[in-house]
Amino acid sequence: MAVLLFTPFVSSEVETRAATEPLGARPSTPLGTNGREDHPQAKPFGHPDRAQRDVAAALTRAAREGHRVILVFGANWCHDSRALAGWFATPRFRDMLAPRYEVVWIDVGKKDKNLDLARRFGLDGIAGTPTVLIVDAAGKALNLADAPGWRNASTRTSDAIFDYFAKR
């Protein structure tokens, strides 16, 4: 079973909604003032010095469990990183991600930390946050072309995000 390496802080609204909905139920997220879904937010990024160890542990678990690894290069200051983490923390996403993926939240500071990890997996630095890379258990990148495109995660619908990861 996949485990988030850091337990993200999630707003009480999401926690309350999650506690009252049946397991696997889709969160009912209202439209915000901009006409888009309001998204939950979480702050899962720990100390940047943990990243190497966390990635190694996730790759080991992925090999043992037959999973892939989602490497989220981001930061707690980034609203798009917090939005993606918020969706991942909901029951709907946890139920889909757990049997498929190990998730690692890699703190990139102000895009000046853990750049060696980004390069290790084929990224040429971090242009925006979050940069979301999917790798197999051997560490081979599977989505290099679209990994940097997640810097708009807060404007994507929950269904679009869900479908992206469910189909990989």
N, C-alpha and C positions, 0 to 999 in steps of 0.2 A: 504494500500500500504506500502511495506517495505521501510525503509529509512536507509541508511548507517549512523551510528552515528557520524562518522567523514567524512568530505568530503576529500577524498584523493587527494594529489597532483599527477597529471598524466602528463607525458611528453607532450610537445606541439605536437609531432608527433601523439600521440594517440588522443589528443583533436582535432587536425586538421582533422584526418581521421574520427573521430566520427562525426564531423560537416558536412562532405561532403558525408557520406554514408547515404542511406535511413535507417530509423529507423528499427532496428532488423537485419540489414545486418551484416554479419560475417566480423570481421576485417581481412584484408589481411595482415598477418604478414609474413615478409620475413624470409628466413632461415638465421641464423647467421653464423659466421665463423666456428662454431663447427658442422654445419649441422643440428642443431635444430632450432626451431622457436625462433626468438628473442621475448622477452616478454616485455610488458609495465611494468612500475614500478610506485608504489604509496607509500606514507608514511602516512598511516591512523591512526597510533597508537598515541593516546593522552596521557595525564598524567596518570600514573598508579593508582592514587587515585580516578579516575572516574569510574573504572571498576565495582565495586559493584553496583553503581547507574545505570550505563548503562545496566548491565545485568538485573537488576530488571525491568527497563523500557522496555527492549526488551521482556522479558517474559510476561509482562502485555499486550503489543501490540500483541504478538503472540497468547495469549489466546483470545483476542478480535477478531483478524482477521483470526484465524484458521491456523496460520503459525507455522513453526518450527523456531528454532534459531540456527544460525551458530556462534559458539564462536571460534574466531581465537586468540589463544594465541601466540603472536609473538612480534616483535620489529622492529622499523624503521631501525636499524643497520643490520638486517638480509635480505640478498638478496632474499631468498626464500619467506619470509613474504612479501617483497615489490613486488615480482613477482605475487604472488597470489592476492594481493590487486590491482595490475595493471590490471589483467584480470577482476576482479570483477567490476572495474570502467568502463569497455568498454560497449557500448550499448548492445551488444549481451548478455553479462552476466547479466547486470542490468535488461534487459527485462525478462530473465529467473528467476532470483533470486527474484525480487520484489513481484510476486504473491505467492511465496512459503515460503520465509524466512525473518527473521529479522537478521541482521548481526551485531555482536559486535566485535570490534577490541580491544583486551585486551593486554596491554603492560606488558610484563613479565620482563622488564629490562634486566639484564644479566642472565636470568632464576632464578632470586631471588625475583621477585615481583609477587603478585597475585597468589601465589601457593595455598593459601587457596581456591580460586575460582576453581582452577583445581581439588583439592581434593573434593570440594563440589559436583562436577559433576562426580566423580568416577575415575579421573586420579590420578596416583601415581606420581605427580610432572610433570615437563616439561623436557623431555629428549632432545628435539630438537625443533627448531622453523621453521615454525609455527607448532603448534599442533592444529588441526582443529576438533572441536567436534560439532556434531549436536545433539541438544536436542529438545524434544517436549515442548509444552507450559507449561507443569507441571514441566519441568526441568529434565526429564528422559533422560539419554544419550542413543543415538541410534547407535553410531558407535565407541564405546570404543576401539575395537580391532584395527581399522585402523587409529584412530585419530592421533597418533604420527608419522605416515608414511608420513606426508605432508612436512617433512623437506627437501624433494627433489622437492618442487613445481616448482622451476625455470627450472627443466629439463623435466617436464611433458609437453605434448602438450596441446594447448588450448582445443582441442576436448576431450581429456581424462579428463581434469578438468571439462569442461562443462558437459560431460556425467555423471560424478560422482554425481554432485549436481542435475542435471535434473532428475535423476532416483531415488532419495531419497524422 
